[in-house]
Amino acid sequence: MKKDFKILMAFFRGTKKDKITISWYAQDGRVDWNYPNIGIPNIPENILDVAVRIVETKVDEIFDFDCWSELDWYLLSMEIYPQTKKIKLYLEAENYKYEADTYERKLENPELEEYFKRTGVEIIEARYSGGGDSGDIDSIKIDGENSNIQWGSQDDDEKLIWDTLYDNLENAYGGWEIDDGSAGTIELNNNLEIVISHEWNFREMELCEQEIEINENYL
């Protein structure tokens, strides 16, 4: 293994770079060595093989880090410092993150105003969620009571409510159902004030605190 270390350092010293990073994705503790992310172009396959052999000696130790991904998706990175002759190995874990936002607006809609006056309804509340390019309004309550309002209803009042909620959601947060999607609530009161409490979902790699440093003497 010391021979591999020397080969790697000798090659990368020739690049005149202070640091080179090579990374591999991993799932379920299995590293996909076939598709590395490389910080510089045109690294020969035999040099990548040397890098893999070095990292493989530490894989079990790395995945024993106190670091967890709720998606079981990791990025294992090797930083090579040819000028100081050392290697650093570290792990990043992918987890869900959430970002909250609020949209408020007073609507101008005579048809909606007439509906509230005619029915005496005070507040309409809805929940929505989506992801993977598909989303929907999951439930609608009228003055706290569950309703059966759904898309495509032929009832004029139900269609008015659905279209008002959905159109304002689209206007406020276009693309809310794309990729990891989002979720939230909509409140519409009899003053025609609408409030959307929105939460974007996204994934982010988080750097694990532990790392392994390798030098020629360590091998």
N, C-alpha and C positions, 0 to 999 in steps of 0.2 A: 504493500500500500504506500510506503514511502516513495517507491519508484513512481507510482501514479501521481502522487503529490508533486514530485519534481517535474514530471512531464507537463502537468497542467500549468505550473508556475512558469516554466520555460516558454511554453507557447504563448501565454497571455502577456508575459513581459514584452514580447515582440509587438504587441498591439499598442504599446505606449499608453495604455489606459491605467488609471489608478484603481478602478473598480469595474468589474463585469458581473452582471447578474444573470443567472439562468434559473428559470422557475418551471415547475411542473404541477399540474392539477392532480388532486387525489380525492378519492371517494371511498368510504368504508375502509379507510386505512390502506387502500391500494393506489399506488402512484402510477400515473400514465406516463411512462418514460418515453413514449413514442412521439409526443407532441410538446416539446419544450418551448417555452417563451425565452428568447435569447436577446440579451441587451445589445449585441453587435452582430453584424451579418457574417456569413461565409465561414462559420466554424466547422471544421472537418468532422465527419462522423466519428472518427477514431478518438478525437478529443472529447466529444460529447460522451462517448462510451466511458472514457476515463473519469469524467465528472460524475457520471451515474454510479460507477463502481465505488467512488469515494462516499457519495451520499448514501448509498445502500447500506454501508457499514453502520450508519447512524439512524436509519429509518425507524427502527423499533424505539430507540431512545426519544426521537422527535415526537412520535405519536403517543408517547407517554407523558408529554407535556400536559400541564393543567390548562387545557384549552379545548373548548367545545364548540361545535357548529350544529345548530338545530337542523340544518339542511344536510349535514354530513358531507360538506364540500369544503375542501381546503386548497390552499396554494402553498406549496413547499418551495422555498427559494434558497439558492446558493449564491452568496456574494464572494467573489474571488478578488483578493487584493494582491496582485502579483508583485508590487513594489515592496510590500512589507511581508510578503510570503505568509499569508494567512487566509483562511476561509471561514465565513460565517454562515451558519444554517439557521433558518427561522421559519416559522409557520404562520399563516394567516387563516382565519376561520370565517366562513361566510354565514351571516345571520340576517334575519329580517329586521328592518328598521321602519319607523313610522314617523311621518311628518304631518302635523295638524295644521289646518287652516280654516278660516271662517269667511263665509260670503253672506252679506246682508244687503237687502234691497227692498224698496217699497214699489210694489207693482202698480201699473195703471192698466186695469183691465175691467171695463164696465160689466162684462158678462160674469166675471168672478165676483165683483162687488154685488151684483144682483143675486148671485147664488147665496152669499153669506147673509144678506138681508132677508131673503125669502125663507131660508131654512133655519136661521138662528144659530147656525154652527159658529163656534168661537175659534176652534183651532184644529188644524189638520197636521198630523205628524206621520212621517214616513221614515223607513230604514231602507238603505240600498247597499249593494256590494257588487264587486266585479273583479275580474282578473282573467288573464289568458285570452283577451279580446272578446270577452262575453260578460255582460253585467245586467242587472235588473233592479227594479224597486221591489224589495222583498216583502214589505208589509206597509199598510196604510191604516192609521187610526183616525176616526172622526170623533172629536171631543172625548178622547180616551177609549173609545170602543173600537174593537177590531172591525174592519170592513173587508169586503170581498172584491174591492176595486182592482181590476187587472187591465193590462194592455189589451186593446181591441174591443173593449166594452162598447156596446151599442147604446147604452144609457147616456144621455147628454150630460148630466151632472158628473157621472163617473169619468166620462171621456175628458171633460173640462179639468177635473182634478188631476187625472193622470198626466195629461198633456202639460199642464202648468208645472207640475213637479218635475217631470222628466226634461222638459225644455229648459227650465232654469238650471237644472243640474248640468246639462250639456253646455249651456252658455257659461256657467261658472267654472266648470272643471272638464273641459273637453279632453277626451282621451282617458277619462277616469277608469275605464274598464280594460285598458291596454296593459300588457305584460303582467307585473305583479299586482296591478290594479289598485283599488282603494275601497273604502267603505265610509259610511257616515249616516247622518240623520238630516231630515228636512222638516222645518216647522213653518207653517203658513197660517197666519192668524186673520181674524176678520177685519183688521185694518189694512189688509193686503201687504203686510210685512212678511218677507220670507227670509229665513236664516238657514243656511246650510253649514253644518259642522262636519268638516271633511277631514279624512285621514288617508294620506298617500301611503302605500306599501312599497318598499323597495328593499333590495339586498345590498349588503355592504361587507367587504372584507375587513376584518378586525385583526390587527397585529397581536399575536400572542406574546406574552411578556418574556417567556424563556427563549433562549437561543443557545446554540452550540458553536464554539470557536475552535477551529482546527489549525494547528501549525505542524510543521514537520516533526517536532518532538512529541506531539500529542498522539500521532499515529503509531 
